[in-house]
Structures are given as structure tokens and as C-alpha cells.
Amino acid sequence: MNDPLAKLKRWFTGGGLLWPLLGLAALLAYDFAFVDGFFRLEVRDGHLYGTLIDILNQGSKTMLLALGMTLVIATGGVDLSVGSLMAIAGAIAAALVTQSEMSLALIVPIALCATAALGVFNGALVSVAGIQPIVATLILMVAGRGIAMLITGGQIVTFEHAGFVYIGNGHFMGLPFTLTIVALALGGTSLLMRKTACGLFVEAAGDNETASRFSGLPTRWVKLSVYAFSGLCAGLAGLIAASNIKAADSSRVGEMMELDAIFAVVVGGTALTGGRFNLLGSIVGALLIQTLTTTMITQGVPPAVAPVPKAIVIVAVCLLQSERFRNEVSGWFGKRRATA
Amino acid sequence: MRRYFPLMATFAVLIVLFGTASAMYDRFFTARVVANLFSDNAFLGITAIGMTFVILSGGIDLSVGAVLAFTMTFVASMVTEHSWHPVPAISLALALGVALGGGMGFLIQRYDLPPFLVTLGGMFFARGMAFLVSAESITIDHEFYTALQDIKIVVGPKAWLKAVALVFLSLLFGAVSLAHWTPFGRNIYALGGNESSARLMGLPVARTKIQVYALNGFCSALAGVVATIYMGSGNPAMGVGLELDAIACVVIGGTLLTGGVGYVAGTLGGVLIFGTIQSALIFDGRLNSWWLRIAIGVLLLIFILMQRQLSRMSAPTKN
């Protein structure tokens, strides 16, 4: 395993990164052949512009959500509340920006702490009360949007705060600032998970909770932390979403985003059963969805019809992961070879 | 007796809520308000009944809101834009609902795929197809529909059950009989209780599982038809998040999300609780609609914690 090529190969195939990368490559190849100027990049005012940059920028919210969702799913759970938590983070930040004199350095941590605390609430329901994750996070998914509307008084709160607007629209080193946020979040999470024992704890708790607890692992704390982390990621995504449109739209922001995030994680090779995870795969999965969406927009497909190809990808990915389906397919090919 | 406790809790909450609202608002405690609970929540109730069966079998279905929207636009488009008679349009729409549900059930059963993801795919698919049929809301103007909308059964002074409420109530009686007096119903309970045991007992697990999703597909499509009668139009953006309301009603109705435990009658209680909160908010006028979401969230929390406690008490040897 010292051979770098073998290591690279294992890195691609072992972690399940091969399929999402192939999917992404196929989509990009299609764009290269059929969409004019898809790969054109230009520099204006020292900032890089182009469709590819748009995909990265637009996909930043899904990528952040997918990071948190990956760890939750790795423990065998799921977090349905992230879309509503996004709305809450946006509502808190917008309310504070417009109605108080607080500095942004205080407002951002407050909003993030609030969503992380709600994540702890999710985690407590799952790990302490022992409720199924789908049901436990359903509570905040239903009530969260109501809470966000309560904060903004049911209105769409608009703001012109330069610092806050920078989060979602600014540029850093020629690239959209959102990419810096995603890169920092991915880098930090990867380091924490792969260079410390944390990743092992998460995988152990998801693989066999009872065995992990008997071997001395505080599985309750592990679960509590991953839901808190997912809340934190959702908060970040919510701040970006609010900053993008310079407004907190509590009823619409983050709608269906939880499903996109779960989709990205599953496409990225993390199984819903837990026990194993692939952070980079989830990022690739999120980019795959965004590329699919952007491609359809550039091809003139009405945005409302866009869910149909998404549905096909989800079912295809599920089928590819199914043992029985793979056996059946290889059975067909076996027969064909026999008759030929 | 303990097995009926969640059911009693549901109806106790309903009575307390309705009583409080009656005490607070004039003219709340009337036959009219009660009758309207059934008409206004007919399509939510119908999806919740279908969802009860899916959850009893140990599964989940996220596609119901999107299937409702697809059925609405499909029927409206066929009647208004293609001049079909409503009867064949409705029949075809119901058949499509059964086909979509059965298809998802087949994938879930045969390839052992997670219901959550497959029905998520179904949701995206049906929502996209709804917008493909029509991007805009279509008004239905047909004498058959006018006749349906005029059907009323008087149940009290200024109170009547409309056609949509009658469909809801007939489906409810059908569903209760199906759950408790047919082999299919018993198979669902057995499947949700313990799939391996059900299979070892020789029950038709595979067939039952597919049938449950087909049944829910039918209920979602029927809810879509009822929604066209109720609203007089077909809207592709209708029913976003309806699946969550339906799941919430089922859980508040005392059905365990792990499957095998629960009653269709409880779901009726859940739907009526949902409707009562909504009517009370309308009567009040000062409270905003977001309180409905918060109230439902709090009720969900209370019921889930209560059920958790009950199942711990009834199984002391576990844990």
C-alpha cells in the first residue's frame, strides 16, 4: 500500500468516490459538447466569473448542509430539520442586523449558536429520549419555519448591511467568498474526522451502537455532537442564503434543501444505514446536483420540471447500491454472453 | 387497556382543544364548525389515512403531496384543455396514482431499497410531472363538477356535509374495515410488527408491501381529485409539505412510526386536532398562521415522548 498509485486507486474506489465522480464527469462532458461557453471563465474587476464558478457558488449551501448531514447519516440517523434551521439562522441575523446596533462579529456567532442549540435539541431527542431520527427531526422541520416567522413577524425582512451582504455575494482572492467558507468547513471537518479519533467514534456509533457503548464509547455524546454540528452547518448555509438575496424569507428559504442534502450524501457514497462516511463524496454529490440543475437551466428546461431528472438519479443510485439489482443485471449480461 | 391509551389521549387532546376554543370564541361550538372540519380537511384526511397504512407497515411515503398536485393538474388539464368528461379523467388519474405507488412499492420490496429515498424520488418525479402538465393553475368549469360541488347533506342549522366530506368519511369507514376485518389489514400489522416473523409465518409479505404503497398512491390521487372538487381548479404548486402534515396527523393519532401499532380512528383524531387548531386561529384573527406550525410541532413532541414512555413501560425486559 506504499505505492502511491495503489493508494490513489483505493482512495477513489474504496470510498465510493468513483461513481459520483464518473457521474459528474459525464455531466460536464455533456455540457462541454452541447452547451456553448459552459467552461468559459473571465476575469472582471479582478474577480473570476463563469458558469463553473456559478455552480460552485450556488452549490455552496448544499455542500455545507451535506457536510453536517454526512456525519448525521454516518451515525445511522438523518436530519430533516436543516431547511427550517436555515430559515431560523437567516431570520435571527436579519432581525439583529436591522433592529440592533450589534456588530456582525457578534451577530453571526449568535445565529450559529442558536441553530447549533436547536441541533442539540434534535440530538437529545435521538440519543437521550431514544426517538427515531426521522421523527425527532420532523418536529423542528414542522415547527422551525413557524419559529422563523415568529422572529421576523411573518414579514420578509430586507437589509442593506455591507458586511452581511459580503458573506453571500463578496469575493475573496478572486473567488466568491462562499467558496472560502466551504473550503474552511470541509478542511476543518476532514482534519477533525480523519486526523483525530472523532471519525472513528462517529463510524463506530453508526455501525454498532451497543457494541460501541460496551467498549466505552460515549455514543450519546457522539450523537448529540453530530446533530449539533449539522445545526451549525445549517446555520452557516442559512446565513449565506439570506445574504444572497439580502433578505430573510422565512417561508421559502431552504425549502426542500434537506432533501437535496440527503441526496448529495447518498450519491456521494455514504449509505443511509450508517457506519461509514465519505465527506469528499458528499461534496461531489452536492456539486453533481448543482451541475444538473444549472445544465437544465442553460438548456431551457423550465425550473419547475427540473425535479424529474433528480428523481431518476436518486432511484438509479439506490438501484446501483442494491445487491439484488446488481446480481440481476449481471445475470442478464451472463445470459447474453451465453446465447451469443 | 393500555393499547388504547394513545387513542384516548388523542381524543382527550381533541376534546380539550375544542372545548377551549368553544369557551374562547362565540359560535365555535356549533354543528357548522364541526361539519366544516370534515369538509375543509378532507384531502388532508384522505392522505393521512393512506399514510396510516404505510406507517403501520413500517414504511414511509414522502410523495403524497406531489402526487396530489399531479392528480389535480392532470384532471384539470384533461377536463378544461382536452375536453374530456371528468369521469374518465378522474378514473385515469386514480389509476396513475395506483401505478406510481405500486411502482415505488415494487422497487422498495424487490430491491430492498430505503422507502425514504425511493418515495423522495417519487416526490420529485410527481412534482416535476405536475409542472410539465401545466405550469399554471387551471380552473375547472364543467357541469359535472358544479353538480358535485352542489351535493350537500344537511346535518344541522346552517351546517352541511359537502361531497368532499362524504368521500372522506366513506374512505374512513372503508379503511377501518380494511384494517381490522380483512386478512390484508392483519398482514399489514404483522408486517409492521416484525417483518421476519411475518415472513416465517408464511404471510405474503412481498405482495402486502407493494399493495400498501399502491393503496397509498390511490389515496393520494383520490385526495387530489377531492382537492379539485374543493377548490374548483388544479394547481401544480399545491400540497408542498402536505406529506409532513399527514405524517404529523398520523403520529398525533397515536400510530407508532416503527410500525405495527396504531389505529385508523386515531388518525381521524389527529386530522380533527389539526383542523380545530386551524379553525381556532381563523376565528381569533389576531393569531397568525405560523402558530399552527408551532402548535403542531409541540403536539408532535408531546405525543412522541408519551409513546416512547409507554413502549418503555410495556416492554420492561428490553433496554
Interface residues (C-beta under 8 A of the other chain):
Chain A: V78 L125 A129 G130 I131 Q132 I134 V135 A136 L138 I139 L140 M141 V142 A143 G144 R145 G146 I147 M149 L150 G154 E255 L259 I262 F263 V266 L272 P302 A304 V305 A306 P307 V308 K310 A311 I312 I314 V315 C318 L319 S322 E323 R324 F325
Chain B: I60 L107 R110 Y111 D112 L113 P114 F116 L117 V118 L120 G121 G122 M123 F124 F125 R127 G128 M129 F131 L132 A135 P236 V240 L244 I247 A248 V251 L257 T258 N288 S289 W290 W291 L292 R293 I294 I296 G297 V298 L300 L301 I304 L305 R308
